[in-house]
Amino acid sequence: MSLARNNAVRLFVVLIIAAAGCRQAAPKTAGNDSAGQHGSADSRNVSGSGALNFASMSAILSHAPLNLACSSDTIQSSRGRLVVFCSLDTALQSFITRLMNQYHPRYGACAVINSKTGRVLAFASHQEPGTPQVGSRLFLRNVFPAASIYKTITAAAAIETARYTVDTKVPLSGRSHTLYKSQLRKNIGSLKEIPFEDAYAQSINPVFGRIGMYGIGKKTFEEYNERFGFNATIPFELQTDTSKVIVPEDTTYEMAQLASGYNRKTSISPLHGALIASAVAEGGFMPCPRLVDSIVDSTGSCLYRSVAAAWKTPISDSTATELKAMMGQVVDSGTARKTFRLLKKCNGADLLECGGKTGSIKVDSLGNIEWFIGFAVKKDDPDGHLALAVVTAYGGNLSVHSHFIGAEIFRKLLCPPGTEPLRQPPFGRVRTTRRKHHPAQSSN
């Protein structure tokens, strides 16, 4: 064996041993990243001379992009050769990619994280051949309008500032998935009342439009946008688009559009959508997302080791409890009920607590867009804390709902091995009609 090959083998062995030690010092499970160990966004690094902090590590990765198809990658940097160990579940990523390829959306993206620790478990990005380019790594892009996902922000603000609960009666005039100005007049004679929880589960636009116009207001929206991380940089190792929102003046039709997600101006990345679902699932704790578990140099020294850290705490624990119940209604009796009824029949599904929010909107340049953000928590399993966001866009006939992909991911990760894949339920009526009164159609 040549001297060069001997040296290469020795280096490989050193790196493997060092990586094991580095990873052992930074446990991967949600159970080991307990609430008492959550640090700040700037504390995710190894101490000591020569160690990398989060900023310097991110700077290195900006010049040496990682191969996200692998759970580890070797990169060249000013510090020499570095081995980067990631949190990615490559089998899960392949599974999601197969789903996207099977159903052929024009565009698709998915982000799956551990809701308790922020560890990124899977990313997926899809674009059909022949479609206009909208960018790469769509799971980090703000290409798609948030649609009714934004109702979650409106609901949080209403619960904390206007004393709404799941049982609060809210007025409804007219159809559920339109947003006519006549439905938003302050004084309307013929109004029926429904529980706030049902309005969220069925994604009823005029109810949330009226809450925005008369119940919350501009300053409160600005505060809760900041709390949930809109118009802010997500502290992540990879460059991520900022989720955008513009708050209009009080009591205007544009305010109703914002509150109900009935516009194209509010945009969000799938990664950010998963973080919002995490905040609901984890009692208001929104983790810093983290892709890199550890970094080892050519001598075997551990230069970087991530730990769970809080990015924001946008809502109180009691508000998160209310929102969790409302998101639970979405999958129990609301817009995602047909898919999740199938999940509930799976072996082991009785141990899962699931919730989510759907959203849909039409954008001429992209197609008919469907969102799902959601969470699933497996009882008595410290690793069984998942949050995700799935977005798909179709130019013609819809072939799969985003919430079906989300439910399949939950089944794959949290149900026992060998559990049969879900069979997609029949489609209901897909609302794609556009009216001159409305700049966009957002249904659920």
C-alpha positions, 0 to 999 in steps of 0.5 A: 500500500502506498504512503499516500494511501496509508495517510488517507486511511489514517485520516479517514479513521481519525475523522470517523472517531472524532465525529463519533465523539463530537456527535456524542457530545451533541446528542441528536434526540429531542429528549436530550435537547430538553427545555432547560438546555435551550440556549440563545440563537448565538450559543450554538457552537463549541467553546475553545480556541479555534472553534467556530461560532454560528456566524463563522460556520455559516460564512464558510458554508456560504462559500462552500455549499453543502450537498444536501443529498447526503448526511455528511459532506467534505468541503474545502475552506480557509481552515483546510478540509472540513467534514460537515455532519448534517441532521438530514434523514436521506431516506426521508428526503428520497421518500418525499422526492418520490411522492413529488415525482409520482404526482407531478406538481409544476412546483413543489417544496417541503421542509420537515423539522423536529419541532422540539429541537429545530433539527432539519430532517428533510428538505425537498424541492421539485420543478417539472421539466419545461416549466419556467424557472423560479429558483432552486431550493424552493424550501428556502424561497418565499416564491409562494403566497402564504394564502390561508396559512396566515390565518394562524397569525390572525388567530394568535393575535385575536386570542391574545389581544381580543380574548378570543377562545375556540368557543367564541362566537364569530359572525358570518355573512354569505359564503365561506370562501369568498371575500366580498365587500358586502360581507365585511360591512360593519352592520349587517342584518343577516349574520349567523354565528359560528365557533371561532374554532370552526371558522379556522378549521373550515378556513372561512374568509369573511370571518377572518376578514372582519376580525382583521378590520374590526377586532385587531388593527394595524399595530397589533398585526405589526407586532405579531408579524414581528413575533412570528418572524415575518420581515426578519432573517431566519437564523439558519446555516443556509441563506433563506428568503425573508417571509414578507408581509405588508400591513395596510391601514385599519378598516380597509378591504386590504386589511381583510385580505391580509387577515384572511390570507386572501392576497398575493402580497404575503409570502412565506418560505416552507422552512418558516411555515414549519417553524410556525407549526413548531411554535404551536406544537411546543407551547409557544417555543419556536426553535432556531432551525439547524442543519449542521450537527457538527464539523470536524477538521482534518486533525480530528478536532471538533470545531462546531457542535450545534445545540437546540436554541430558541429563535422566538417565543411568539405566543404564550403556552395557553395561546398555543394550547388554543391554537393546537386545538384549532389546528387539530380541528382542521385535520379532524373535521376541517379542510384536511379531514379526509386525508387524516381520517386515513392516517388515523386508521393506520397502526400506531396512529392512536399515539399521534396528536396531529394538527395543521392548516391548509391554504390555497390560492391561484397565481397566474405565473405559478398555477393553483397553489396548495399549502399545508403546515402541520405538526405531529407529536407521538406520545411518550416518544422524545424523538416523535416531535415533527413539524412540516410545511408542504407547498405544491403548485399545479397548472392543470388538474390537481393530482394530490393535496399538500396535506396528503403529502404531509400525512404520508410523511407523518405515517412514514416517520411515526407509524410502525415500519411496514405500515401501508401507504395511505390511499389518496381520498377522492377530490372534492370540488377544486375552487379555481374560479377568479372574479373581478372583485378579487385580486386572488382566490384563496379558499382554504 
